[in-house]
Amino acid sequence: MRDSRFDILFEPVKLGPVTARNRFYQTPHCNGMGNLRPQAHAAMRGVKAEGGWAVINTEHCSVHPTGDLMPEVLQMLWDDGDIPPLARMVEAVHQHGALAGVQLAYPAYYNGNRLTREVPLGPMDRPVSGHHPVQVRAMDKSDIRALLGWWKDAAVRARKAGFDILNVDANFSTIAFQFISPRNQRTDEYGGPLKNRIRLLKELIEVTREGGGDGCAVSVRLIIDELFGSEGLRAADEGIEAIGLLAELPDLWDLVVGTWADDSPTSRFAAENDHEPFMVGIKSVTTRPVVGVGRFTSPDTMAGLIRRGVLDMIGAARPSIADPFLPKKIEEGRYEDIRECIGCNICVSSHFAMTNLRCTQNPTMGEEWRRGWHPEKIAPKTSDASILVIGAGPSGLECARALGQRGYRVTLAEGETYLGGRVSLEGKLPGLGEWQRVRDWRVTQLHKLANVDIYLGSSLSAADVRDFGADHVVLATGSTWRSDGVGRAAHRPQSFSATMPLFTPDDIMRGRLPQGEVVVYDDDHYYMGAVIAEKLALSGCRVTLVTPAADISAFTVNTLENLRTAKRLHALGIAMATHQALAGSEKDEIAFLDARTGAAERRRSDALVLVTARLPNDALFRELAAGMADDGHCPAVSRIGDCEAPAAIFAAVYSGHRFARDFENAAPVFRRERIDLQA
């Protein structure tokens, strides 16, 4: 039963001509499906509506071919042919009683118009963002008039698609905000003082209202603070003033902070509700409802923001991905069942990979249509088979949990005296504490299942497994970091000095630390090299982080934490070197080769930490598989997670979940969306 403290979260909120059934608002977010995979997109948004979100928004929806962000997979309303895919999403959302919103947008500076080859338009003449050799042309008055026409046409199409809320996007990458920013150097009535720079947003709100008609609400998604110092818009200066100037024009203010990386920081760098300081004072300049974000997972935090008058609606993208049923679980008082976002931003990386959304906590995300997976429902067992899962890391925990949910008799055996495997170890590294939620949620769910038995300190041999007598054995025994230098840059084991201490992340996580001058060699390129370097620096080592890549923690560009990582390492006094491939060590020196030119370089060091590749712990699997092949007396055996192929934690969780879904399923579903050449 729900605690009365949270009743406030389930009050309806009037948004102009429409009413949201509660205060839960899924803010616009990218998903890698968009207009290329509309059925997958619709199913994903529909599941969130089923889970209790009152408002479900699309991602960025371009209004015209001159605002083309391809190859990014987003939405568009360029002509009437774009209406049906979005109408399908609206239908899926309306089916569960939620309101559907569309994020109307026109990029500026961020679009090279690679697909359409149209000339990009913006407030001023300047190069597009990134390194694409194209420049933006400064808009003249006729361009602005044309934009307003394109925008109104898109609003009309959005209304035809059935949307309830039309969002005027004034986010960091869009035309409206590029005009509002103090960096807008125009000298006409669209530049100069704030009342001029905000003119375009006012006009876009007005044409959206005209195009949407009386039945559609109009919201504005606006940056309240650019986090760009004196050169950018600041909440305390012009940010709140901008809202005051347009206070009652929209039906809702949807507020964000800075760029995407600023607005969605990982848990390594920001806690829940980190945006609240920027929201203070907004309610004093507008009577319209205000929604904000902050990776909200705590019902207490959410209710507190509403009661204190900071926000009127609880905005969420990442928490709605980790648990599409978060509102319903709060409504029903099932707080321990909330699958809390860990703030890893693997979901964000899906956008840059241009493929279906994925989530470390929620392995069903992005698979709703193509695999038919539901975050709360799973097919019941098809037999009385018993399953022994060996290894209680993220993959083993998820596999045992999902098999148990199906009704199978499951035994989970773990060699260590704790559950969680790599999650428990990595969760103790700097900034990764919230990642332990991957373990905690699954352990909580497992303890609710009477058909799952858990045994700790149980290292099993092949003979033990055979004697146990399970019908099927699943190996989730994880992996071990390599100590021979093999990785992406080196294909063969390297020669290392016997006098220089050598360490791997496994050593560091288990408390074996180097001293003095230390080189951390990162050929993994995700978070591990940086957090190991951070831990060693905090322990008193003088650390240099070296990588053969062009950037430190190169993959974290896709999780929006690359710049924050570099700044933190710099603040800790950690030296950083790129483009250097490891070539072995002698005595107290480590040899490197420039990854581009082959030029040699040597670095003195007291110790070397290798963060390169991992090897599956699959010896037990191979012994059992060989035994079954020899005499057939072994049970059927499978391997999952890092034991099959080492990868990031989200892949391990997915692997365990997929095995549980597919077990004894003769024909696992995988549907593809195809281009219809008959149309």
C-alpha positions, 0 to 999 in steps of 0.5 A: 500500500502506498505511503500517504507521503507520496500521494502528492505525486499522483495528483493530476496536473492541468497543461492547458487544454489537456490534463496529465493523470499524475506528476510523472513526466518522461522527458524527451530522450534519444533511443537509437530507434526513431524514424528508422525503427518506428514499431520498436520505438512505439512499443518502447514508449507504450510500455512506459505509458503502461508503467504509469508515466503520465506524459511520454515524449518523443526525442528530437523531431526535425521540422525541415530538411535544412535541419537534418541530423543524420546519421543520428537516428531521430524523428522528423516531420518534414512532410505528411509521409512522416505522420504514420510512424509517429501516429503509431507511437501516439496510439501505443501511448494513448492505449494506456491513458498517457499523454503523448508529446512531440519534441519539435526541433530545428538544429543549429550548429550541430547539423551538417545536413549530411543526408539532404546536403542543404546549407545549414542555417543559424544565427551567425556564420560559423562552422558546424560543431565537430570537424565536418568541413561545413559552415552555417549560413547566418539567417536573414529575415526571409530565412526566419519567416521560412522557419516559422512556416516550416515549424507551423506546418510541422505542428499541424502534422503533429496534431494530425498524428494525434499528439497532445503536447507540442514541445518547442525545443530550445535545448542546447543544439537547437535554433531557438536557444542559439538565438537566446544565448549571449553568444548570439552576435546579431545586431538586428532585432534578433540580437543584442539584449535578451528581449531581442534574443528571445524573440525567435522563441516567442514566435516559435511558441506562437506558430506552434499554438496556431498549428496545434489548435485548441486541443494541443498543449504547448510546452517549452524545453529550455536551458536555464543555465548553459554552464559556460561561464560569463559567455553563456546564459546563466540562471541567476542572470538571464536564465530566469529572466528569459522565463519571466519574459515569456512566463505564461505563453507556454502551458509548461516549462521543461527545464534543462541545464547545459549540454547533454553531458551537463544535463545527464551526468553519470553517477561518477560525477553527480548525485541524484537531484543535482539540478535543484540549485538551478531551479530556485526562483523559477516558480516566482516568475511563472504560474505555469507548471515546471518540470525538471530532471535530476536522475530521480529514483527516490520517491522521497526526493520526488515528493519533496521537490513538489511539496517545496514548490521547486517543481510541479512535475517529475521529469525523467529520461534515464530512470524511465529507461531503467524502470518503465514501471517506476510510477506504478511501483510507487503508486502501489507501495512496492518501493523495493521493486524499483529498478533504480538507474545506476547513472552509467549512461549506456543508454546514451551510448545507444544513440551514438551507436545508432541502434536500439536503446539498451540499459544496464539495469533493464535488459528488456529496454529496446527489445519490447517489439523485436523480441517481445520482451516486457520489463515486468512479465515473462513466460512461465516455465515449460517443464519441471527442469532444474537449473544450476547457475554457477557464479553470482555476478551480474549475469548469474544473478539476472539469469537466476532471477529471471528463471526463478520468475518463470517458475523453474527450480534454480540453485545459484552457487557462488564461490566467493562469500558475497554476491555480485561478482565484478559489480561488488568489486568495481562498486568500491572503486571511486565514483562507482558506488551506485553501480552496486544497485545492479546487484542489490535489486537482483538480490532483493528479487531473488530473496522473494523467490521460494524456488531459488536457493543460494549458496555462497562459498561454493566452488564447484568442480566438474565432479561436484556438478555431475553429482549435483544432478541438475538438468541444466548447468549455466556457467556465469563464472566471469573473467580475469584481466590479462597480465600479458599486455594483449589487447586491442593494440597488441596481438601477442604477449609482450615481454615485461621486466621481472624486476618491475611489479606488474598489476591488473585491475583484479589486483587493485580491486582486491587490495594489492596496490603499487607504490611510488611512480606508477604507469596505468596503461589503458587499452580498454578505453572505457571507465576502468583505466581512469578509475584505477588511476584515480584510486591509485592517486588517492592512495598516494601514488604518482600516476601517469595514465597512458593509452594508444587511443587518441583520447583518454577513456575514449569510449566515454565520449559515448557516455558523456563523461569524457571531459569530466574524466579528464578534468578529474584526472587533471585535478588529482595530478594524474598525467595523461598521454595518448597515442602511445602503445605499450611495447614491453618493459626493462628494469625500471623503464616502460617502452612505448611506440607512437600508435601513429608513427611508430616513434619509440619512447621510454618512461621510468616507473616503479610499477605498471598496471595493465588495463587491456583485455580479459580472458573468460573463466571457462575452464569448468565449462570446457571440462563439463562440455568435454565430459558430456561429449565423451560419455553423455553423463554430464548435464546440458551446459551453457555459458553466459556473460563474461564467461562466454565473452567479456564485455561491459556490465550491461552485456552481462546482464543482457546475456543472463536475461536472454538465456532465461527468456530463451531457455526451452523456447524452441523459436526465440523471437527476433523481428526486424523492421524492413523497408516496404518497396511496395509503398 
